[in-house]
Amino acid sequence: MLISTRDVNKKVTASEAIVKGISEDGGLFVMDKLPVISPEEITAMSKMNYIDRAVLVLSRLLPDFKEEDVRYCVENAYKGKFEDDDPAPLVKIDEGLYILELWHGPTNAFKDMALTMLPYLLKTAKKNLGIDEKTLILVATSGDTGKAALEGFKNVEGTDIVVFYPKDGVSDMQELQMVTTDGDNTHVIAIEGNFDDAQTAVKSIFNNSEYAKIIKEKGMHFSSANSINWGRLAPQVVYYFSAYADMLESGEIKLGDKVDFCVPCGNFGNILAGHYARLMGLPVRKFICASNINNILTDFFQNGEYDVNRHFYKTMSPSMDILISSNLERLLFEISGRNDKLVKERMEELKKRGVYKLTYQEKKELEKEFYANFADEDETADTINNFFMEYDYPLDPHTAVAVAVYSEYDAEEIVPTVIVSTASPYKFAADVVDSINGKLYDSAFKAAKALENLSALPMPESLKKLKNLPILHKTVCSKDRAFDAVLDAID
Ligand SMILES: *Cc1c(COP(=O)(O)O)cnc(C)c1O
């Protein structure tokens, strides 16, 4: 069963957690007892392909799902949708240094690892619960999530998806990716304003009971594809086991050897999935939490205080430009000894005053398990340049933040390290090329062409073909007309 981080007596099945998204008390769903993957199973995984590894791990994280249903979800998520049979290849860069490439999916960012599966998890969860209403997914996006959710839910029976993005707040490539999406259940709406306006528009729809009634009369209910959904977190646990299994299989490590993972963090969903893998038995020494100059997580790990009263910076790693990392609530729950009252108190503090503090004991505990630091814009650009010169490997700016933090990390003993890579450099080609040779391009496609000429990495087909696709979504609206736009879209 799953429980809420703010009320451990509130028990739901994984199916209910996926359909609800968030608990009514505002808490996030976590497993009442984390399952264990044994050393024998980790060894067995080294001989398996990614699909079988995912079925093994996910069957434990979705206890009320039948194994055949888990397989159905995994196969629909990964078969034929990624550039390669292995959706999460581990690339050896140097002795003891690996890059886990999570961006070979349909939208070239790591969000695909979970968002290709979420629609099938939701479909199965509804079947398990006997719900046959249509699900209307609403998403507010600052860039990567919107397209990944659109591709994931496209033409999935029993669902409709509406994505709101800030008209002038996403990159050209990201906008093109969204407005060219086909499928008969996909809708994309540009909101006049910034990401906050888009987010507010969606929240005000979710919080309006009148709107929920209107939608219900149409035989539908609202849901969200937000990164706090258990159905987004669970698929991400798999690739940590998979990377370790790959290292075992290639003889780089022996069973039980500890490794480090370095993760570029924003909402804290990716690294938290890794932490769960460790709690389930994966031999990990440290998780390195890398931030850009929006370094609230660095301060949290270093000082034991989470304080959102600070300046917000726009950077070249926009998916990490976040001040409130929602998934951190799940880590707080674990390190407080699963103290739901304390989590609730702290979340109320955060809402009221924008700050909460860890105990000395908790801070010490975290220091054993995590190392955190950040890289500024110059360090990130230098890292892209240096890494390219040394290894002929173009890093996207998010991954470059992780590499920059890792190279400053001064561990007493070196262990094999996996850099978790979250986006294709072609998604951010202008900044990547500028960092490598100082040339500026006014179009995303020209920059991508330049990157193709510089590096051995081909441009992903999915981005290449965008240039010739028709624009299918043209609606622009103000944030107070968002619900009318939803009604127009689904009629
Ligand atoms: C979403 C995202 C991140 C941050 O991941 P979290 O799970 O939110 O911490 C990092 N890099 C890229 C490219 C992303 O799209």
The ligand as a MOL file (V3000), in Angstrom:
LIG
                    3D

  0  0  0     0  0            999 V3000
M  V30 BEGIN CTAB
M  V30 COUNTS 15 15 0 0 0
M  V30 BEGIN ATOM
M  V30 1 C 13.1370 18.1840 -15.4750 0
M  V30 2 C 14.5820 18.2750 -15.8180 0
M  V30 3 C 15.5890 18.3020 -14.8320 0
M  V30 4 C 15.2830 18.3060 -13.3480 0
M  V30 5 O 14.7750 17.0770 -12.9110 0
M  V30 6 P 13.9690 16.9940 -11.5350 0
M  V30 7 O 13.4030 15.6350 -11.4840 0
M  V30 8 O 12.8910 18.0520 -11.6500 0
M  V30 9 O 14.9320 17.2760 -10.4470 0
M  V30 10 C 16.9180 18.3630 -15.2420 0
M  V30 11 N 17.2490 18.4080 -16.5460 0
M  V30 12 C 16.3080 18.3930 -17.5210 0
M  V30 13 C 16.7420 18.4740 -18.9330 0
M  V30 14 C 14.9440 18.3170 -17.2090 0
M  V30 15 O 14.0180 18.3180 -18.1970 0
M  V30 END ATOM
M  V30 BEGIN BOND
M  V30 1 1 1 2
M  V30 2 1 2 3
M  V30 3 2 2 14
M  V30 4 1 3 4
M  V30 5 2 3 10
M  V30 6 1 4 5
M  V30 7 1 5 6
M  V30 8 2 6 7
M  V30 9 1 6 8
M  V30 10 1 6 9
M  V30 11 1 10 11
M  V30 12 2 11 12
M  V30 13 1 12 13
M  V30 14 1 12 14
M  V30 15 1 14 15
M  V30 END BOND
M  V30 END CTAB
M  END
